[in-house]
Amino acid sequence: MSAPMTHGTSALWSLLARVRGMVPGTAERMSAGAGLLATLAVGVTTFAAGSLEGPSAVVWWVAYAVFALTFALDTEMFFRALLPERPVVAILMVSGITVWLAEPQLGWSSVLLVVTAATAAYGLEPRWVAAVVVAQTLAVSIGSALSGASVPDVVLTTVTYFAFQAFAALVIGSARKEARSREELAVAHAELRATAAVLETTSRSAERLRIARELHDLLGHQLTALALELEVAAHRSTGESLEHVARARGIAKDLLTDVRATVGELRDAPIGLEPTLRAIVSDVPGLSVGLSVAEVRPLDEERALVVVRCVQEILTNTLRHARATRLWIDVRSDEDGLRLSAEDDGSGTGAIERGNGLRGMAERAEAIGGSLALASEPGAGFRVLLTAGPA
């Protein structure tokens, strides 16, 4: 029986060890590359050895082909993933165990079981990963016994590949846990930036309204009283003094008109949508965001707040669920109304489930007389379109 520590196993061990400490995207690519390298090493080594004959050889190669193809597709290195994680792990486990039991004298073929354990750790809950590792360890033990190995060799092979599987599962599981923690941190960071931007905008709006009220209530009233006093004075003045009083009354009326115009401008001033959105989408960890804002017709405060909140929700949903690297957001406000569109390059989905966030976006759109449309396909990203007519 071949020694369990083969070239394929060594490559898998060393590459998996390098996964820890890397950024999530790099860790995923490295772990996928490690598994693919180990899988190919099994096939190449077996072909080079030329030790397979008879019906069992056909079973071995068919099962190996199923395993290699399934794993290659699941890595998303060449194509988008076509199956959910559980069916993929089931196919890998069955085909990997078949490869091992068909020709148990090929000690290196059990490397595939280590790849399966790593794949399970990537997408399944810990209890299911443990079940996969236990089932495959039993298969290793049975295959070793069927190959005619001595009891010490059976025990050694079983313990060795159990350790390999546990190591792979722990490394990948740890990397995924770190990735999820970083995703949660990125989401919290994005939400904090959005809240700060909204708070800053709201504070500016509140300050403008306060100044407008002060101008109207204090200066406006005082100028009105001054104009009335000058009106009375004009009726009681004669000669040269009447000319000066009339000129003063005109200046007071002009000042009152200017104050009222300023108050109106302060109340109706746009909040500056693009700077607020830029503050939300800039420097998002792990996600490149492209933003285009064309505010041909300035939005009122209610609609601007709807856009800000929807962009915030789109960003956090992309970070949480899309597995995307890029997000494009386009906002346009003109005579035809408001249009907000967003699209990512993530994994997409075949069935859109409207959670609290998406329902909240739809409710915000309806509150301004608009609508929300969602579209997605597996491997084709996620698209959001919010439209509303002119205010």
C-alpha positions in Angstrom: 0.0 0.0 0.0 1.3 3.5 -0.9 2.4 5.8 1.8 -0.4 8.2 2.7 1.8 11.3 2.6 1.8 11.8 -1.2 2.8 14.8 -3.4 -0.9 15.7 -3.7 -1.4 15.7 0.1 1.8 17.7 0.6 0.6 20.4 -1.8 -2.8 20.5 -0.2 -1.3 20.8 3.3 1.0 23.6 2.4 -1.5 25.6 0.4 -4.2 25.3 3.0 -1.7 26.5 5.6 -1.2 29.7 3.7 -5.0 30.5 3.7 -4.9 31.8 7.2 -4.3 35.5 7.6 -5.2 36.4 4.0 -8.0 38.7 3.0 -11.2 36.9 2.3 -11.1 37.0 -1.5 -7.5 35.8 -1.6 -8.1 33.1 1.0 -11.0 31.7 -1.1 -8.9 31.7 -4.3 -6.0 30.0 -2.5 -8.2 27.3 -0.9 -9.9 26.6 -4.2 -6.6 26.4 -6.0 -5.2 24.1 -3.3 -8.2 21.7 -3.7 -8.0 21.8 -7.5 -4.3 21.1 -7.4 -4.7 18.2 -5.1 -7.6 16.8 -7.2 -5.5 17.0 -10.4 -2.5 15.5 -8.6 -4.6 12.4 -7.8 -5.6 11.9 -11.4 -2.1 12.6 -12.9 -0.4 10.3 -10.3 -2.9 7.5 -11.0 -2.5 7.9 -14.8 1.3 7.9 -14.5 1.3 4.8 -12.3 -0.8 2.9 -14.8 -1.9 0.5 -12.1 -5.7 0.4 -12.8 -7.2 -2.6 -14.6 -10.5 -4.3 -15.0 -14.0 -3.1 -14.1 -12.9 -1.4 -11.0 -10.7 0.9 -13.2 -13.8 2.1 -15.1 -15.6 2.8 -11.8 -12.6 4.6 -10.5 -12.2 6.9 -13.5 -15.9 7.7 -13.8 -16.1 8.5 -10.1 -13.0 10.6 -10.3 -14.3 12.5 -13.3 -17.5 13.3 -11.5 -15.5 14.5 -8.5 -13.1 16.6 -10.5 -15.8 18.2 -12.6 -18.1 19.0 -9.7 -15.3 20.5 -7.7 -14.0 22.6 -10.6 -17.5 24.0 -11.2 -18.0 24.7 -7.5 -14.7 26.7 -7.2 -16.2 29.4 -9.6 -12.7 29.8 -11.0 -14.0 29.0 -14.5 -17.8 29.2 -14.2 -20.4 30.4 -11.8 -21.6 27.9 -9.2 -24.5 25.9 -10.6 -25.6 23.9 -7.5 -26.2 24.8 -3.8 -23.5 23.8 -1.4 -25.2 20.8 0.1 -25.7 18.9 -3.1 -22.1 19.7 -4.1 -20.7 18.3 -0.9 -23.0 15.2 -1.3 -21.7 14.6 -4.8 -18.1 15.1 -3.8 -18.4 12.8 -0.8 -20.1 10.0 -2.7 -17.8 10.2 -5.7 -14.7 10.6 -3.5 -15.6 7.5 -1.3 -16.3 5.6 -4.5 -12.9 6.4 -5.9 -11.3 5.3 -2.6 -13.2 2.1 -2.2 -12.9 1.1 -5.9 -9.1 1.0 -5.7 -8.1 1.3 -2.0 -4.6 0.2 -2.7 -4.0 3.6 -4.2 -3.3 5.4 -1.0 -3.1 8.9 -2.6 -6.7 8.8 -3.8 -8.0 9.5 -0.3 -6.7 13.0 -0.8 -10.0 13.7 -2.4 -11.7 13.1 0.9 -9.6 15.9 2.4 -10.8 18.2 -0.4 -14.4 17.3 0.3 -13.9 18.1 4.0 -12.5 21.5 3.1 -15.4 22.1 0.7 -17.9 21.2 3.4 -16.3 23.5 5.9 -16.6 26.3 3.4 -20.4 26.2 3.1 -22.0 23.9 5.7 -22.7 24.2 9.4 -20.1 22.7 11.8 -22.3 19.7 12.7 -22.6 18.7 9.0 -18.9 19.1 8.5 -18.3 16.8 11.4 -20.7 14.3 9.9 -18.8 14.4 6.6 -15.4 13.9 8.3 -16.7 11.0 10.4 -18.3 9.3 7.4 -15.2 9.7 5.2 -12.9 8.5 8.0 -15.0 5.3 8.3 -14.6 4.9 4.5 -10.9 5.3 4.8 -10.8 2.6 7.5 -12.9 0.2 5.5 -10.9 0.8 2.3 -7.6 0.2 4.1 -8.9 -3.0 5.5 -10.2 -4.2 2.1 -6.8 -3.5 0.6 -5.3 -6.1 2.8 -3.3 -3.7 5.0 -2.2 -4.8 8.4 -4.0 -3.5 11.5 -1.3 -1.0 12.3 -1.3 0.3 8.8 -5.1 0.6 8.8 -5.0 2.6 12.1 -2.2 4.8 10.8 -3.9 5.6 7.5 -7.2 6.2 9.3 -5.7 8.5 11.9 -3.6 10.3 9.3 -6.5 11.2 6.9 -8.7 12.0 9.8 -6.1 14.5 10.9 -5.8 15.9 7.3 -9.6 16.3 7.1 -9.9 18.0 10.5 -7.0 20.3 9.6 -8.6 21.3 6.3 -12.0 21.8 7.9 -10.6 23.9 10.7 -8.5 26.1 8.4 -11.3 26.7 6.0 -13.8 27.1 8.7 -11.6 29.6 10.5 -11.0 31.5 7.3 -14.8 31.7 6.6 -15.4 32.8 10.1 -12.9 35.6 9.7 -14.4 36.5 6.3 -17.9 36.7 7.8 -16.6 38.9 10.7 -15.0 41.2 8.2 -18.2 41.3 6.2 -20.2 42.2 9.3 -17.6 44.8 10.1 -17.9 46.3 6.6 -21.7 46.3 6.9 -21.5 48.0 10.3 -19.0 50.5 8.9 -21.2 51.3 5.9 -24.3 51.7 8.1 -22.4 53.9 10.5 -21.2 56.1 7.6 -24.7 56.3 6.2 -26.2 57.2 9.5 -23.5 59.9 10.0 -24.2 61.3 6.6 -27.9 61.4 7.1 -27.4 62.9 10.6 -25.1 65.6 9.1 -27.6 66.3 6.3 -30.5 66.4 8.8 -28.5 68.7 11.1 -27.8 71.1 8.3 -31.4 71.1 7.3 -32.5 71.7 10.9 -30.0 74.5 11.2 -31.2 76.2 8.0 -34.8 76.0 9.2 -33.8 77.4 12.6 -32.0 80.4 10.9 -35.0 80.9 8.6 -37.3 81.0 11.6 -35.1 83.4 13.4 -34.9 85.7 10.4 -38.6 85.6 9.9 -39.7 85.9 13.5 -37.1 88.5 14.7 -35.7 90.5 11.8 -38.8 90.2 9.7 -41.1 91.4 12.4 -38.8 94.2 13.3 -38.5 95.4 9.7 -42.3 95.2 9.4 -42.7 97.4 12.5 -40.1 99.8 11.2 -41.9 100.1 7.9 -45.2 100.8 9.7 -43.6 103.5 11.8 -42.1 105.1 8.8 -45.5 105.0 7.1 -46.9 107.0 10.0 -44.0 109.4 10.0 -44.5 110.0 6.3 -48.0 111.2 6.9 -46.8 113.6 9.6 -43.8 115.0 7.8 -43.6 117.8 5.3 -41.0 119.4 3.0 -37.5 118.0 3.0 -38.0 115.7 6.0 -40.8 113.9 4.1 -38.4 113.0 1.3 -35.9 111.4 3.8 -38.8 109.5 5.5 -40.1 108.2 2.2 -36.6 107.0 1.2 -36.1 105.3 4.6 -39.5 103.6 4.2 -38.5 102.3 0.8 -35.3 100.9 2.1 -37.2 99.1 5.0 -39.6 97.6 2.5 -36.7 96.4 0.3 -35.0 94.9 3.3 -38.2 93.1 4.3 -38.5 91.7 0.8 -34.9 90.5 0.9 -35.4 88.8 4.3 -38.5 87.0 3.0 -36.6 85.8 -0.1 -33.7 84.6 2.0 -36.1 82.7 4.4 -37.7 81.1 1.4 -34.3 80.0 -0.1 -33.2 78.6 3.2 -36.3 76.6 3.6 -36.2 75.2 0.0 -32.5 74.8 -0.4 -31.5 71.3 -1.7 -29.6 69.1 0.7 -26.8 68.3 -1.7 -27.4 64.6 -2.6 -24.2 63.7 -4.3 -21.8 64.6 -1.4 -24.0 62.7 1.0 -24.0 59.6 -1.3 -20.3 59.8 -1.8 -19.7 59.8 1.9 -21.8 56.6 2.2 -20.2 54.6 -0.7 -16.6 55.6 -0.4 -13.9 53.3 1.0 -16.1 50.3 1.5 -13.9 47.3 2.5 -13.9 44.5 -0.1 -16.3 46.3 -2.5 -15.6 48.7 -5.3 -18.6 51.1 -5.8 -19.2 53.2 -8.9 -21.6 56.1 -8.3 -23.2 58.5 -10.8 -25.5 61.3 -9.7 -27.3 63.6 -12.1 -29.5 65.9 -10.1 -30.8 68.0 -13.0 -33.9 68.8 -10.9 -32.9 69.1 -7.2 -34.8 66.7 -4.9 -36.8 67.9 -1.9 -35.8 66.7 1.5 -38.2 63.8 1.6 -37.1 62.3 -1.7 -33.5 62.9 -1.0 -33.8 61.0 2.3 -35.5 58.1 0.4 -32.6 57.9 -2.0 -30.0 58.0 0.8 -31.7 55.3 2.8 -32.2 53.1 -0.3 -28.6 53.4 -1.3 -27.6 52.5 2.2 -29.8 49.4 2.1 -28.5 48.4 -1.4 -24.9 48.7 -0.1 -25.4 46.6 3.0 -27.4 44.0 1.1 -24.6 43.7 -1.4 -22.0 43.3 1.4 -24.1 40.7 3.2 -25.5 38.5 0.5 -24.2 39.2 -3.0 -20.6 37.9 -2.8 -19.8 40.8 -5.2 -16.6 42.7 -6.0 -18.3 45.6 -7.8 -21.5 47.6 -7.4 -22.8 50.3 -9.8 -25.3 52.9 -8.6 -26.9 55.5 -10.8 -29.2 58.3 -9.5 -31.0 60.7 -11.8 -33.5 63.4 -11.0 -35.0 65.5 -13.8 -38.3 66.7 -15.3 -39.4 63.1 -15.8 -39.0 62.2 -12.1 -36.6 60.2 -10.0 -34.7 57.1 -11.1 -32.3 55.1 -8.9 -30.7 52.0 -10.4 -28.1 49.6 -8.9 -26.4 46.5 -10.1 -23.7 44.2 -8.7 -21.5 41.5 -10.2 -22.4 39.0 -7.5 -23.6 35.4 -7.6 -27.3 36.4 -8.0 -30.2 34.2 -7.1 -33.0 32.3 -8.8 -35.6 33.2 -6.2 -35.7 36.7 -4.7 -36.9 36.8 -1.1 -38.0 40.2 0.1 -36.7 40.6 3.6 -37.2 43.6 5.9 -34.7 45.6 3.9 -36.2 45.1 0.5 -39.7 45.6 1.9 -38.6 48.8 3.5 -37.2 50.1 0.2 -40.5 49.3 -1.5 -42.4 51.1 1.2 -40.2 54.2 0.9 -40.7 54.2 -2.9 -44.5 53.9 -2.5 -44.4 56.8 0.1 -43.2 59.2 -2.7 -45.5 57.7 -5.3 -43.0 55.4 -6.9 -42.3 51.7 -7.3 -39.4 49.3 -6.7 -38.4 46.6 -9.2 -36.0 43.7 -8.5 -34.3 41.3 -10.9 -31.7 38.6 -10.5 -30.5 35.3 -12.0 -27.9 32.8 -10.7 -24.5 34.0 -11.8 -25.9 37.3 -13.2 -25.8 39.6 -10.1 -28.7 41.5 -8.5 -30.4 44.6 -9.9 -32.6 47.2 -8.3 -34.6 49.9 -10.0 -36.6 52.6 -8.0 -38.7 55.0 -10.1 -41.0 57.9 -9.1 -42.7 60.6 -11.1 -42.1 64.3 -10.7 -42.8 65.7 -7.2 
